[in-house]
């Protein structure tokens, strides 16, 4: 805990910390609770947005560090700053929205620790004063993903760089950025995409652990992350463009083999033989139709590489963005 001995504030993600305001006001080790969406056009979502609290004692720090159910350290990060809570909150409100690659304004889930870590890492260690402001050190949890068997976590410290000319800063000027917006460039946009990719892989892992455990655990643990990456890449090449479509593809791959779409005796060819007019559907419509057909008795004749019953439902995966 010596690492956190100088922490002055916590930044809490209201989505990851349900009933945030009720729970925080019941604590006697925090004070000056400041929901950052208040006094903005998102005030109705204040409890579900980022919340800054001042630490009176180290109770919250100890709970996050000792958390065994991995919920608390996934919901908050810690700050050292000489600024008061009001100054810190004003600085953080600059993070609420950013200009996307196409110039559109988007919300940034900067209080979600996974977003925080990958986003800050994208600056390659050169956290300029314009980004960190009054923050001296920002501690964010770094945990191993759920598709690995070894589950560990540690705390990663991000510190302000006072060298504004640092050549390591992976951010460039962007004409789409207004002065009040964060310095964002391709490295930062890529980091937010990596967050969405990580979250999708974790939700797929949770689904397979519950609904397809035998087939999922037949994959070597050290290979599962790469396998998910490969299947998601294949899905995108096919034309899948929503999280639901991507999840369907990966689910079909697990049940019918990695080559289900190209094998001469694979699921896709058998579906084509049974689906009148299927060839005229879009790639996305074919995917939905093939998924539905795979759950019917007609698909029983298709060779399957798995040794368990085909799942009876489509993975209920929806988009969970790091932004928006």
N, C-alpha and C positions, 0 to 999 in steps of 0.2 A: 504493500500500500504506500510505500514511500514515494512512488512515482506520482501519486495523486495528492500528496500532502499540501501542494500549493493550489489545488483546484478551488476556484471561487464560485463557479456557476455550473449548472447542467443545462443542456439543450435537449429537450424531450420531444419525441415525435408522437403526437396525439393519436395517430392511427395505430401505432405499435404499442401504445400504453392506454388501453381502453379506460373510459371514465376518468380521464387524466385529471381534470380539475377537482373532482370530488376526492380522488385519492391523494392529490398533492395537498389540498387544504386540510386534510386529516393528519398530515405529517407535522411533527414538531422540529424536524431537522432541516427544513427549507423555509424560505421566506421570499417576499417580493416576486410572486408568481406572475409572469407576464406572457399571456397568449399573444403571439405576434400578429395574428390575423385581426385582432381587435383594431378598430379605427381604420380598417381597409375594406375594400368591397367584398372580401371573403369573411366578414365578421360572423356570419351565421355558422361558419365552420371552425370557429376559434378553438373549440375543444379538440378538434381533429387535426389541427395544424401544428406548427412548431411552437414550443413553449419554453421560455427562459425562466429559470429559477435560481435564486441565490442560495448557496449552501451555508447553513448555520453550523452543522457538524458533519461528520463523515458517514452517517448512516446510509445514505443513498449510494455513496461510493462503495461501502462494504457490501451492500446487497448486490450491486452490479458485478463486483469482482468475484463474489462467491456464488453467483447464480448458477444453479445446477439445471434449471429447466430452459435455459438459453433464451428466455423471453425478455429479461430486463436489459441485458447488455445489447440486445438487438433493438432497443427502444430509445436509447439516449447516448449522449456523449458528454464529455466534461471539458470545461474551459478554465484557463487561468487568464485573468485580466485585471488590470488595475482600474479599469473603468467601472462605473456604477451600473446597475441593472438597466437603467433607462438608456444610457449611452450604448451599452452592448445591444440592447433590443433595437435601437435605431439603426445600428450597423447591420444587424441580421435582417432587418426588413428590406435591405437592398438585395437580399438573396431570394426574396419571394418569387420574383419572376425574372426571366432572362429572355434574350432574343435568340430564337432558334436559327438553324443554318439558313432557313429561307426568310429570316427576318420577322417571323411571327413571335408574338409574346407568349410565353409558356410559364406555368407554375413549376417550381423546382422543389422536390421533396428533400431539401437539404438537411432536415433534422433526422431523417431515416439514416441510421449509421452505415448501412451498406452504400447508400447514395453518397453520404459524406466521405467515406473512405476512398471509394473509387474516383470520385470527382476530385478530391484534394490530391490524390496520387497522380492525376492526369497533368498536374502542373510540374511534375518531375522534381519535386523538392524545393522549388523556388516560389514559396508562398509570399507574394509581394505584399507590402503594406496596404495597397489598394484593395487586396482581397481579405487580408487578416484584420486590418483596422486595429482596434484596441486589443485584439486577442494575441496573447504571448504564446500560449501553447494550447493545442486542441487535441484531446485524447479520444480516440475512436476505437471501438472493439474490432478486432480482426479475427474472424472465426473460420474454421474449415467448413466447406459446404456439406450438406446432408447426404450427397451421393458418395461420400467417402466414409469408411467405417471408423477411422480415427477422428473423433470429434474433439477439437481443442480450440481454445481462443486465447488471445493476448490483447494487449492494448498498444496501439500505434500512436505515437506522438507526432503531431504536425506543428512545426514552429515557424514563426514569421521570419522571413529573410528581409533584411534591411537593405540589401543590394538590389536596387531596382533595375540595374543593368545586367543582372545575372544572365549568362548565356544558356543556363539550363532551363529557363522558364519555357514550358511548352504552351505558350499562348502568344498569339500575334494580334496586332491591331485588326479590328473588324469594322468595316464601315457600317455594318448593321447595328453595332452597339451604340446605344445612347449613353451619355455620361453617367446616368443613374443606374445603368445595368452592369452586371458582372462582366469581367473580362473573360469571354468564352471564345474558343476556336475549335478546330477539328478534334484536337485531343480531348477536349471536354465533352463534345458531342459524342465521341466514340465511347467515353467513359459511361455516359448515361445509357447508351445502347448496351454496354456490357452489364450494367445493372439489370436491365430488363431481361437480358439473356440468362443471367444468374438466377433471377427470380423465377423465370419459367422453368429452368432445369430443376430448381428445388421443389416447385409445385408438382412437376411430373414425377419426381422421386417420391414425394409424399403419396401421390395417387397410386403409383406402382407398388409401393410398400403395402398399401391397404388392399388393392384390388387385383394385383398380379404379382404377388410376393414370390411365388415359386420361380416364374420366368425371370423376374428382375434379379433375384439373388443367384440365378444361374450365371449371370454375367459377373466376371471377376470384379471385385470392388475397385481395384485400381484402374479398371478399364471403363467404368460406367460413365464418367464425365466425358471421355473422348467419344464413347459410343453415342451419347446424347448430342454432342456437337456434330458428329457426322450425320446423324439422322435429321437433325434440324437443318443442316446445310442442304441435304437432299430434298427435304420438304420445300425449302425456299426455291430450289432449282426447278422443282415440279410446278410451282406457282402458288404454294400456300403463302398467304400474306396476313393472316391474323393468328393470334395465339391459339384460338380454338382449332384452326386448321392445322397448325404446327403440331398441336397435341394429338390430333387424330392420326397424323402421319406417324409419329413416334410410337403411338399405341399399336398401330397396324404392324410396324416394323418389329416390335417386341413379340407380337403374337404370330406373325406370318413370315418372319424372316427379313433380313436386311434388303433382300432383292425382290421383295413381294411385287414391286412395280415393273420389274424388267424380266424376271424369270419366265421361261416359256410355260412352265406349269405353276406359275405363281398366282397370287390372289387377283391381281389386275387382269391377267389374261382370262381367268375363269369368269370373273365378273363381266368382262366384255362379251363373252360368249352367251351369258344369260341376260344381259341388259340390252334390250332393243333400243337403239338410238343413243346408247351411252357415249358413243364416240363423238357425238355432236355437242355434248355438254362442255362447258368450260372446265378447266383443270380443277377449279375449286368445287364446282358442282359434281364432277366425277369423284372427287375425294369424299364428299358427303354421301353420295349414292353408294360408293364402294364400301364405306364404313357401315352403312345400314345393311347392305347385302351380306357383309361378313358375319352378321349376327343372326342370320337365318339358317334353317336346315339345309338350304341349297349349297351353302359354303362348306358343308361337312366333307365333301369330296376333295377339297383343296389340301394338298400336303402342308402341314404346319411344322415349323421347327421347334415350337415350344411344347412342353409336356404338361400343359394344364388347360383347363377349359377356357375358351375365349371369353373375354370380359363381356358382360351383358349391357354395359353402358359406355357411352363416349366420355372421355375425360372431361370433367366440368371445369375447364380452364378458361378464365377470362383475362383480359389484359390488366396488368398492374404496372403502371408506368412509374419510372423514377421522376418523370416530369409530367405534370398534369395530374 
